[in-house]
Amino acid sequence: MVTHGTGYWPGFIIIVGLLSLPLMIVLAAATGDMAISFADTARAIANGLGIAHYDLPAVEAGIVWQYRMSRALMAASSGGGLALCGLVLQSLLRNPLADPYLLGISAGASTGAVSVMLLGLGGGALSVGAGAFCGACLAFALIVLLSGGMRENTARIILAGIAGTQLFNALTSYIVSTAANAEQSRGVMFWLLGSLSGVRWPDALLCSAVTVAGLLVVICYARSLDTFTFGTEVSATLGTRVLRVRIVLLLITALVTAVIVSAIGAVGFVGLVIPHITRMLAGHRHLISLPLTFLAGCHFMILADLVSRTLISHQVLPIGVVTALVGAPVFAFILYRNREKS
């Protein structure tokens, strides 16, 4: 097995991922409580894209295009975006345990989004997405302050992230408990666990545009991320503008995370698990690992959404529960492996 990203193996995996992603999206659109054949699903999607005009029942066409397709696209883009953010953070901080959830970025975005939704923060001038972005930036600023300015002590950064996560989770719980009625509280708490149920086309299209744009920007910094493997001092001697690269990539990470959280809530472990899997397959060259990680995140989240909708009959689980069931054992394994190496 190729473990260093040499040869044609990583490129082959990327091609397979690109070809299988549309099939995964169609499969997700065909799956649900109401049985719709794969062929009718494909026809409904063709009608929705305007490339055909098949005669289908209005109910089936509406379920496939308006509900399941937007949900599948959101699952793919959010999974790819979270996996991408996890890889960027792990490379910048040189810590295999870094991801938006663990570093408090997701928690800060949740607090910002809930503040806009329930407290009316911004007086109507701020959207939920803008509130989530402000919360994500505030959370990361707090982590930078607590960790002493993003020095090489990554253990301190992780500890600061855990503290920030607990703080913003407590603030979110306080806001929900004091400012929401029983129905709002139930809806917000379900959303905070990660929910794709309320996703519609505007949310899916915005998230897709932001995550793909974020991927393209990060790929432009692939060589710089390669140099971070050897530390910031070596990176600077190799010509990398360390401060500028960090600021740009951290802002991209905050923006992508905020857009995802504002749409589906805080989903943990995707940014932690997927980068480790892709590095095992393709090595540490970011020009290869970045698109591969994005595609793997897309597939993983679509599968997680399918499990959340089919595991219990006539009941939808929060998608964050499914990702945690996979991610928690992997997290424990990483901790155990790091202990063995230390």
N, C-alpha and C positions, 0 to 999 in steps of 0.2 A: 504493500500500500504506500502511495506517495504521501509523505508527511511534510514536505518542505515546499510545496507549491511549484515543483518542477514538472517539465513535460506538459502533456496535453490534458492531463486528468482534471485540473481545476477548470480549464476552459470548457471541457466537455460537460462538467457538472452545471456550469452557468448556462450553457445552451439548453440542457435538459430542463433546468429550472424555468427558463424563459418560455419554452414550448409547453411545459406542463401547467404553468400558472393559469392561462385561460381555461384549461380543462378543469382545474381545481375550482375556479370561480363558477363555471357552469354547474359543476357538481354541487357546490354550495347552494346555488340558486334552485336546483332541482330537489333539494332535501328539505323536509319540513313535515308538519302534522298533516297537511293536505298533500296527498300523493299526486305528483305531476311527473309525467314521463320525461326522460332525458331529451327525447326528440321534441316534445312540446315546449320544454324549457328553452332549447336552442332556437325554436321558431319564435317564441316570445321575445327572446333577446334580439333576434334579427329584426323583429318589428320595432322594438324599442330603439335600436340603432338607426332605423330608417333605411335599412338595406333590403327589406322584404316587406310583404304585406300578406302574411298568412292569416287565414280565418280561424281565430281561436276564441274560446269563451272569454268574456271580458273579465270574469273573476280570476281565472287562471293567469291571464296576461298581466293583470294588475298585481297579483301576488308575486309573480316572478320578477317583473321589471321594477315596480315601485317599492317593494319590500325586500325581497331576497337579494336582488342584484346590488342594490345600494348597500345592503348589509355586507355582502361578500366583498365588494370593493373596499369598504371601510375596514373590514377585517384584514385584508391584504395590505393596504397602505399603512394602517396603524402597526401591524406586526413588523413590516419592513422598517418603518420609522423608528420604532423602539429598539429593534435589533441594531440598526445603524447607530443610534445614539449610544447604546451600550458599548459597541466596538470603539467608537471615537473616545469615549470617556476612559475606557480601559487603556487605550493607547496613550492618551494624553497624560494620565495619572500613573501609568505603568503599574496598574494594580488589577489583577484578574477578577476582583470582586466589585469593581465599580460598575454602576448602571444608574439610569435616571431615578429608579425607585429607591435604591439604597442610599443615594446621595441626597435625597430630600427634594429633588427637582419635581418629581411627580406630586409629592405631598404639598409643596408650595403652590404648584399649579392648581391643585384641587382647592386649596384655601382661597386662592384668587378667584376661581370660577364660582365657588359657593358664595363668596362675598358679593359678587355681582348679582347672582341669581336671587339670593335671599335678603341681602342688606341694601341692594340697589346702589352699590359702590360706584361712584363716578357720575351719579345723577342721570343715568341714561346715556351718557357719552361713551361709556365703555361697553363693548360687547363681552360675552362670556369668554371668547377666545382671547381678547385683549387682557381681561382680568387674569386669566390663567397664565398668560405670558408674563405679566407683571409679578404674579406670585412666584413663578419659576425663577425669574431673575432675582427677586428678593431672597428666595431660599438659597440660591447659589452664592449670592453676595454674603449672606450670613455664614455659609460654610467656609468661604474664603477667609472671612474675618476670624472665625474660630480656629481655623487650621494654620493661621499665621502666614497667609499670602501665597498659598499654592506652592510651598516648597516641596522638596523631594520626599518629605516624610509622609508617604501615602497612608500609612496606618493612622496618622492623626487626621488626615482628610476623611477617611472612612468613618472614624469615630465622630467627627464633626457632622458628617452626613447623617449618621444614625440619630444624633441629638437633634438635628434640624428636622428630620422626618417625624420624630416623636412630638416636637413642638408644633409643627404645622398640622399634624393629625389631630392634636389636642385642640388647636384653634378651630379647625373645621368641625370637630364634634361639638364644640361650644356654640358655634354659630348655628349649626343645625338644631341643637337642643333648645336654644333660646329664641330663634327667629322663625322657625318653621312650625306649621301645624302638623297634625298627625299624618295627614296624607302627603304633604310635602316632605316630611322627615323620612317617611318610608321610601318615597321615590328617590330622594337624594342619596340615602344610604345604599340603596340597590345600585344606583349609578356609580357611587364611589367604589364599589366592588368590581366595576367594569361591566358595562352593559352596552350591547349593540342594538337593543330592541327599539330605541327611539331614533335610530339613524335614518336619514333621508338623503336624497341626492345632493342637495347643497353641501351638507356636512361631508359626504363621501368625496365629492369633487374637490372641495377645499383641502381636505386631508391628503388626497392623492397628489394634488399640485404641490403642496408644501413639502411633502416627504420626497417626491421625485426631485424637486428643485434642491432640497437639502442634500440628497445623494449626489447630484451633479456637482454642487459646490464642494462637498467633502472629497470627491474623487480628484478635484483639482489640487487638493492638498495631500494626496496620497504619498508623495515622496517625502513631504515634511513629516507625516505621521511615521513613516519608516525610520526616520532619523531619531524620533523620540524614543525608539526602542533602546537606544544606548544612553539615554539621559539627556537632560536639557543642555548641559555644558558641551557635550559632544555634538548635539544637534546644532548649537550655535556656531561651533567651529566649522561645521559642514555647510554653513551659509543659511541656515533656517532662521527666520525672524521669529524667535520663540514667542515673545509677548503677543505679536500681532496674530500669529497662527492660533494661539490659545484663545484670544479674545473672539476671533471670528468663529472658530469651531465650537466654543462654549455657547455663543449666542445662537448658532444654528441648532445646537442641541436643545437649548432652552425653548426656542421657537417651535421646533418639531414636537417636542414633548408637550408644550402648552396646547398646541392645536389638537393633538391626540387626546389629551386629558379633558379638554373642554367638550369634546364630542362623545367620548365613551367612558370617561372616568380614569382612575389610576389602575393600571394593569401591571402587576409586578412580574419579575423573573424573566420576561422575554429578552430584555437587554442584557441579562446576565448569562442565560443559557446558550442562546444562539451563537454569539461570537466564539465561545469555546469550541462548539461543534465545527464551525467553519474553519477555525484555525487548525484543528486536527486534520481537516480535509485538504486545505489549501496553503497552509503555512502562514507566514507573517507579512507577506507582500500585500500592502493595502490596495494596490491597484487591482488585485484579484479578490482579496478578502472582503472589500467593501461591497461590490455588487453581489458577491456570493452571499454575504451576510444578509443583505437586504432581501434577496429572493428567498432565502431560508426562513427569514422572519415572516414574509408573506405567507408561505406555505404553512408554517407552524400555527399562525393565528387563524387561518381558515380552518385547519383541522381542529383547533381548540374550539372554534365557534360551532363546528359540526357536532363535536362531543357535547358541548353545553346545551344544544338543542335536541339531542337524541338520547342522551344518557338516561334521562327520566322521562317517561312518556307524558306528553301534554304539559310539560313543565320546562322552563328555560332557566338554566343556572347562570349566575353571573360568570362572565368569561374569565374574570380574575381568579375565580375559584379553580377553574380548570388549569390555567397557567401555573398557579401555585402548587397544584398537585404534582405537576411535572418539575417545576423549578425548585421546589424546596429540597427534594432528594439530591438534585444536582448541586445545589448550594452546599448541602452538607458534605457531599463528596469532595468539592473544591476545598472546603475548609480542612477536611481530613488529609487531602493530598498535600496542601501547603504545610500542615503540621509535620508530615513525614519528611518534607524537604528541608524544614528548618532545623 
